[in-house]
């Protein structure tokens, strides 16, 4: 294995990336706290775990935001679908009585 490259400018970029990654993890954790609360509410309100209409609206909204931000909307949609699939899985588990 080779020695890591120590370039001050590269280190600065990497430090920024590390900070952004940490922020993403914390944002995802907060998002999942809220969506788990939604899952518990859906159980008490006898609502289904998934909401395809809401999902479609969110995907369209975030694709538009991605385009405006210069981010690939296809990537953004894939990322959102991945998150939504996990949220639905959590909602199903909550509906089955699991404590998340």
N, C-alpha and C positions, 0 to 999 in steps of 0.2 A: 504494500500500500504506500502511496506517495504522501509526502507532507502536505498539509492543507496550504492553500495559497493565502498569504497575508498581504492583501492590498488595501490600503486605507479607504479608497473609494468603494471597492467591493464590500469591505466590512461595513461601511456606512449603509449601502443598499441592503445588505443582509440584515442589519440591525432593524431597519425600517420594516422589512418583510417579517421578521420575527415579531415585532410589535403588532403588525396588522394581523398575523396569524393568531396571536394571543387574543386580540380584540374579537376576531371571528369566533373563537372557541367560547368566549364569554357571552357573545351575542347569541350564539346557538344554544348555550345552556339556558339563557333567559327565555329564549323563544320556546324551548321545550318545557320550561316550567309553566308558561302560560298555556301552551297547547295541552298539557296534561290536565290543567284546571278545566279547560274546555271539554276534554274527554270525560271528566267526572261530572260536569254539568250536563253533558249530553245524555249520560246514563240517567240522571235524575229527571230530565225532561223527556225521556224516551225518544231521543233523536238518534238517527243512524250515525255510525262512526265516520263515514265519508260524506262529503257534500260536493258532488261533481260540479254543480253550478258555481259554487264559491271557488273551487279549484280552477275552473276555466277562466273566471274573471281575474283571479290572481295571476295566472300565467300570462294572460294578455297584458295586464298592467305591468308586470315585471319585465316582460319582453320589451315593452315600450320604454320603460325606464332604462333598461340595458342599452337599447339603441341610442337613447339620448346621452348616455354616459360613455359611449364608445366601447361598450362591452358586447361581446358576441351574444345575441339574443338566444341562439340555439343552446349555447353553453348554459346560459342563465335558466332556460326552461328545464334542461336536464338536471341542473342543480336543485331547482325548486321541486321538480317531480320526485327526486331522491328524498328530499326532506319531507314532502307531503306523504310519501309512502311510509316513512318511518312514523310520522304522526298518526296516520290511520292505523298502523300496527299497534301503536300505544293505545289508541282509542278502543280498538278491539279487545286488547288485553284488559283494559279498565272495565269494559262492558262485561267481560267474563269474570270479573271480581278480583282481578289482581290489583295489588296496591303498588302503584308506581310512584 
